Amino acid sequence: LDARSAFDPVLLSGYEYKTEENKDKLNILRSGVTLPFDLPMSPSLMVDYRRGLGSSIDPSVSTSPAGETRFGLSFSPLQGFGTNTRRAALEKARLAPRLAEAFQDRGRNLLLLDATRAFWSWVEAQQILQVNRELVALAAERRAFVVRQARAGETAAVDSVEAELAVVSREGKVAEARRKAEQASVKLAVFLWNEDGTPETSRYTAPALPGLPAEPDSALAVATALDQRPELREVALEQRQMQVEQRLAREQLRPDLRLEAQVVSYDDNPLGVTDVKLGFKINQPLFLRRGRSEVAQAEIEVQALRFEQDLARRASRADVDAMLVALRQSLRRVAAAERRVELAERLQEAEQRRFELGESTLFLVNQREQALAEAREERIAARIDVLKADATFRWATGTIGDG
């Protein structure tokens, strides 16, 4: 609105009246409208009415009793042909909303990244808590079985102590896992708000882990980042704004020549044209010190933004490459964790069969179950690591806010 106001019609109006001994010394009325246009050569339309009467009036403003009506056009064929101060301000203002949108997108993407990481940390904590709860339930069930056997004299009494120790130990791990889950829930709640601005109570159940993403194409990812990253759009728009300043500075090195043409009517009919008025004004500094310094400064700032754009593009490429490496390694970690769980399950089942046949001890069974639980926790952590890496990769490509 501020930039467009430079092209608003401007009304200039005034009246002077003075008498002496009941005679008009001054009776002057001036009223006119000037309308500049957003066009090359900075044209302005002028409509002017004036009436000057009185015995002591300046002859240059003296008119007939009907006054004078003038219609005219002024323009700058040299300095205003490419751009001028008004048009440059309007061009920069038209870029400003897009610049603000890019700035907002950058902040939004960082917020989404933080929220996504907090969400997956909460899911991981909840999943690990569930693994430990299952482990405690299994140990409690075995404790009841061993106690019955010890009372019946079918096993040594010390085995019931071993079973009780396993339950207590696993309950401690459940307490630790519950603490981490509650802390993760608190961190996630930072991102949960009601529409009225009040904090939202966390009432959600952690979902099952989704399928893992496929390994993306490196070249496509880099191309997407260079096109979508809001940081790059910010720098590009800032560069375009500064290029407007650069063009304006170069334009103002030309002579400020203003040509003006008016048609004049001297009677009551404004369309009864009887005269033509022509004129020009020129304003030209002799040494152009300020103009040349503004051109040099604009060129330096454009070059600085070009360097900043190059650095931002390199940083975006580096972010994408780093996240691709993290995603690939996370996927390999998941494969290793899956294999570990498979092997731990086979060992636990074999140890359980040996225990049922009397060829193993309760201590070894507990160890195998604990190893399996740790393998499951590692698989959960590995899968969460992939999901976090995927979120960071989508942030690096500027697509985290899509869908």
C-alpha positions, 0 to 999 in steps of 0.5 A: 500500500505504501508503494502504491501510494506513490501513484495515487492522485494528488490534489493541490488546491489553495485560495488567497483573498485580500481587499483594500478600500473595498477593492480586490487586491488579491483574489487567487484560486488554484486547484489541480490534480496530478496523477502519476502512472506506473509506466516507462518514462514516468508519465504524469497526467495533470489537470489544473484550474486557476483564476487570478484577479485583483489590482495587485496581482502578479501578471504571471498568475493573472487570468480572465474572470473565467479563469484558465483550465489546463490539461497536460502530460509530463514525462522523463524520457531519459532518467525515467525510461527504465525505472524511477524511485516510485516504480522501484519501490513498487517492484520491491514491494511486490516481491516482499510478500513472496520474501515473507512467505519464504521466511515463514516457510523456513520457520515452519519447516524447522518447527515441523522438523523439531515436532517430528523428531519429538514425535518419533522420540515419544513413539520410541520411548513408548515402544521400548516401555511396552517391550519392558512391560512384556518382559516383566509379565513373562518374568512374573509368570515364570516366578509363579510357576517356579514357586509352585514347583519349589513348594512341590519339591520339584525344583530347588528353592534357590530357583524361586529366588532367581525368579524373584530377582529377575522380576525385580530387575525387570521392574526397575527397567520398566520404571526407567523406561516409563520415566523416559516415556513420560519425559518424551511425552512432556517434550512432545506436548510443547508442540500441542496447542488448542486453537484458543492458545491453551496447552493441549493435554496429551491423550494420544496412544503411540501408533505402530511403527510404519513401513520404512521409506525407500532409499531416494535418488540422489540427483533428484533429491538435490534438484528438489532441494535447489528448487524447494528450499525456502532459504534459497528462495529467500536469497533469490528474492533478496537478490532480485530486490537488490537488482532493482536498487542497482537498476535504479542507481544506474538509471539515476546517473542519466540527466533528470530531464522532465518534458511537459505539454499542456493545452489551455482553455481561457473561457468557461468551456474547458474543452475550448482549447485556444493555446498550448504550453510547452516546457522542460526542466533538467536537473543534473549534478556535475560530478555525479559523486552520489550517483556513482557511489550508489551504483558502486554500493548496489553492485557490491551488495548484489555481488554479496548476495550472489556469493550468499546464494552460492553458499546457500546452494552448497549448504543445501547440497551438503545437507541433502548428501549428509541426510542421504548418508544418514538414511542409508546407514540407518537402513543398514542398521535396521537390517542388522537389528532385524537379523539380531532379533531373529538370532536372539529369538532362536537362541531364546527358544532353544534355551527355553526348550533345554530348560523344559527338558532340564538341560539348562538353568533359569539364569540362562533362560533369563539371560536369553530373554534379556538379550532378546528384549535388548535386540527388540529395543535396538530394532525399535531404535534403529527403525526410529532412527530411519524415520528421524533421518527421513524427516531430516532428509525431507527438511533438507529437500524443503518438502517436509511441509508437503502432505 
